[in-house]
């Protein structure tokens, strides 16, 4: 159980989070209730470790996810006793607790006001600044959230997480070119993040469907981004899924739009034979992933069930082989 608590709790499956929260009372009883930050003996104590406080923090969030507010509050109390109420991270965690236990929007607005008071007193408090942005989004205030994120990025332009959140907000408002730009900034910071390459491919594919900025240009660039994602991660299902979608659509469009494609993009249009090969590669790889996952083969069971189902449905829709 402790190993699960050393990972970000929001990435844990709901079943695992439930198991952790159910064992919270026993875990809290077996760990020290308080360790003085000024005690010399605590420096050499086996109980005083970074892992212990990570466990408390992640256990608190897991308990909030499952409605165990008393255990979550106890975790927060112990963290506060150790690090102090003025600790920036603890201020944000206290806000998380207040947001999770808020009964209505009025209570959430009260939490938002508290965030704004903290930021007014200390504009450099990054954890609370990010919680405020998240809460603005929860309260259906995307314009204010976008403005706050842009302001944050002016002072912290290398925050990949903030750029990714900004992209997601732009996408929710149908601002595809802005969403793609924000993801390009993410990739400048983390160029080998295959999931971000695939995410950019998804945004460009949606933009192509809406005809924003030139459908041919966006579709071709989407295919290239999916290619890069699977180049960086050979077994990345979402990358192959996106590659299958884009190549299938390109094969339909290339014959009639090849000349237009060249003029819009300023780049050579994708070669039909190359697109066909990429389509075949995506089909073969998706089939392999689905088959091995369903057979329970070792090393092929870590995919989300919903992704496997979606891949299988895509393959079933396109079961007719390509005729050369």
HELIX and SHEET records of a PDB file:
HELIX    1   1 UNK A    2  UNK A    5  1                                   4    
HELIX    2   2 UNK A    9  UNK A   11  5                                   3    
HELIX    3   3 UNK A   14  UNK A   22  1                                   9    
HELIX    4   4 UNK A   24  UNK A   30  1                                   7    
HELIX    5   5 UNK A   40  UNK A   43  1                                   4    
HELIX    6   6 UNK A   50  UNK A   66  1                                  17    
HELIX    7   7 UNK A   69  UNK A   83  1                                  15    
HELIX    8   8 UNK A   88  UNK A  101  1                                  14    
HELIX    9   9 UNK A  105  UNK A  121  1                                  17    
HELIX   10  10 UNK A  126  UNK A  138  1                                  13    
HELIX   11  11 UNK A  142  UNK A  155  1                                  14    
HELIX   12  12 UNK A  160  UNK A  172  1                                  13    
HELIX   13  13 UNK A  176  UNK A  189  1                                  14    
HELIX   14  14 UNK A  194  UNK A  209  1                                  16    
HELIX   15  15 UNK A  215  UNK A  232  1                                  18    
HELIX   16  16 UNK A  237  UNK A  265  1                                  29    
HELIX   17  17 UNK A  272  UNK A  294  1                                  23    
HELIX   18  18 UNK A  305  UNK A  317  1                                  13    
END                                                                             
